[in-house]
Amino acid sequence: MSQLVTRIDDDLARDLDALVAEGVVASRSDGVRTALRELIDRHRRRRIADATIAAYTAQPQTEEEVRGVDEAARRMIEEEPW
């Protein structure tokens, strides 16, 4: 396991300590690991979203494709036993 050493300002340290005290994270290290995971996941999701948007922009759906999806959704809703 790699080890990182970093400095954070006092306000951030107090906020992190509050999360530990509230039981949100088990320790400062756990809080930092959790924050890094969430940052990395958010960035990964943003890249996927950007690629999806670029693909649909480069080759948008045709009217026929959109109509087909709309019709399929209507049929699924009608089949529900509400």
N, C-alpha and C positions, 0 to 999 in steps of 0.2 A: 504494500500500500504506500502510495506517495504521501509526502508530508509537505504542506504549504505553510509558509510563514508570511503573515501580512499585518499591516497596521490599519486600524480603523479609528475614526474619531470617537470621542467620549460619548457623544449623544447616541451614536449607533451601537456602541458597546452597552450602554444603559438599556436601550430598546431590546437588544438581544438578551441581556440578562433578565429583563421583564418576561420575555417569552419563555425562558428557562423556568423562572419562578412560577409562571402560570401553567406550566406543564405542556406547553405547545410543542417544545422540543426538549430533548433530554439534557442537552448540554450546549455550550457555545459551539463546539465542533459539529454537533448534530445540526444546529441551526445553520451554520455555514454550509454544510453538505446539502441540506434541504434546499437552501436558497440557490446554490449552484445548480442542483438538479432541475429546479423549476426554471431558472434562467436558460439553461441549455435546452430544455424541453420546449419552452416558449419560442426560442430562436428556431429550433427544428420545425415546429409547427408553422411558423411564419414563412420559412423557406418553402415548405410544401404548399402552403396557400398561394404564395407568389408564383410558384411553378404551375399550379392549377389555373390560376387567373391568366397567366401568359399563354398556356395551351388553349384555353377557351377563347382568348382574344385572337390568337393566331388562326384558329379554326373553330369559329362559333358553330353552335348547333343550328341545324337547318329547321325551317318551320315544320317540316314533316316529322323530324325527331321530337320536337317539342310537343306537337299534337299527339304523338304516340305515347309520350310519357304522361301527358295530361289525361288521356283516355284510360291508360292503365291505372292511374291514381283514382279516377272516378269509379272504375270497376271494383277496385279493392275496397273503397269506402262503401259502395253499395252492398258488398258481400258481408260487411260487418253486421253482427247481430245486435246492434245498439238496442 
